[in-house]
């Protein structure tokens, strides 16, 4: 797969930026709902939809699954447009550009996948990283990955 053409996202944080981390306790089954609630609160508080990246560690978000049904080119074109919340599975999140807010739903997947996703999310979040899932699992993964 070829590298994504074009300049890096304008919202890319400075190398010294450290995002604030918020933990939202949830079961693996409830992590996706908790992430949705976090996104809704962000948007209601005035955050632009294009400022938000959502990463899932287990089952993909239904939006991502739906958009991928139209093909990868269309899916990534929406990412590159940067004007809406973008949902990515942890397996492809490395391709996603930095955004001011990254929300992670720890909704399954292996411990290694969760640790990798959290580390990646931490590096992609400019101002705020919201992690939804089991606190013990998240703290374990954050300790290993960030």
Residue pairs with C-beta under 8 A, 6 or more apart in sequence:
4 76
4 80
4 95
6 80
8 97
8 98
9 82
9 97
9 98
9 99
11 51
11 82
11 97
11 98
11 99
11 100
11 126
12 97
12 98
12 126
13 19
13 98
13 100
13 125
13 126
13 127
17 126
17 127
19 102
19 122
19 125
19 126
19 127
19 128
19 129
20 127
20 128
20 129
21 122
21 128
21 129
21 130
21 131
21 142
22 128
22 129
22 130
22 131
23 131
23 135
23 138
24 34
24 35
24 37
24 38
24 130
24 131
24 132
24 133
25 133
25 134
25 135
26 33
26 34
26 132
26 133
26 134
27 133
27 134
28 58
28 106
28 107
28 108
28 133
28 134
29 107
31 58
31 105
31 106
31 107
31 132
31 133
31 134
32 56
32 59
32 61
32 105
32 107
32 132
34 105
34 132
34 133
35 54
35 56
35 61
35 103
35 104
35 105
35 107
35 130
35 132
38 103
38 130
38 132
39 52
39 54
39 85
39 103
42 51
42 52
42 101
42 103
43 49
43 52
43 85
47 100
47 101
49 83
49 84
49 85
50 82
50 83
50 84
50 85
50 99
51 99
51 100
51 101
52 85
52 86
52 99
52 100
52 101
52 102
52 103
53 85
53 86
53 88
53 93
53 96
53 99
53 101
53 102
53 103
53 121
53 124
54 61
54 85
54 86
54 87
54 88
54 102
54 103
54 104
54 105
55 87
55 88
55 89
55 90
55 93
55 96
55 102
55 103
55 104
55 105
55 117
55 120
55 121
56 64
56 87
56 88
56 89
56 90
56 104
56 105
56 107
57 90
57 104
57 105
57 106
57 107
57 108
57 109
57 113
57 114
57 117
57 133
58 105
58 106
58 107
58 108
58 109
59 107
59 108
60 68
60 87
60 89
61 87
61 89
61 105
63 87
64 75
64 87
64 88
64 89
67 74
67 75
67 78
67 87
68 75
76 95
78 84
78 86
79 86
79 88
79 95
79 96
79 97
82 97
82 99
86 96
86 99
88 95
88 96
90 109
90 113
90 114
90 116
90 117
90 120
91 113
93 117
93 120
93 121
93 124
94 120
96 124
97 124
98 123
98 124
98 125
98 126
99 124
99 125
99 126
100 125
100 126
100 127
100 128
101 125
101 126
101 127
101 128
101 129
101 130
102 121
102 122
102 124
102 125
102 128
102 129
102 130
103 130
103 131
103 132
104 117
104 118
104 121
104 129
104 130
104 131
104 132
104 133
105 132
105 133
106 114
106 117
106 118
106 131
106 132
106 133
106 134
106 137
106 138
106 141
107 133
109 117
111 137
111 140
111 141
114 133
114 137
114 138
114 141
115 140
115 141
115 142
115 144
115 145
116 145
118 131
118 138
118 141
118 142
118 145
118 146
119 145
119 146
121 129
121 131
122 129
122 142
122 145
122 146
131 138
131 142
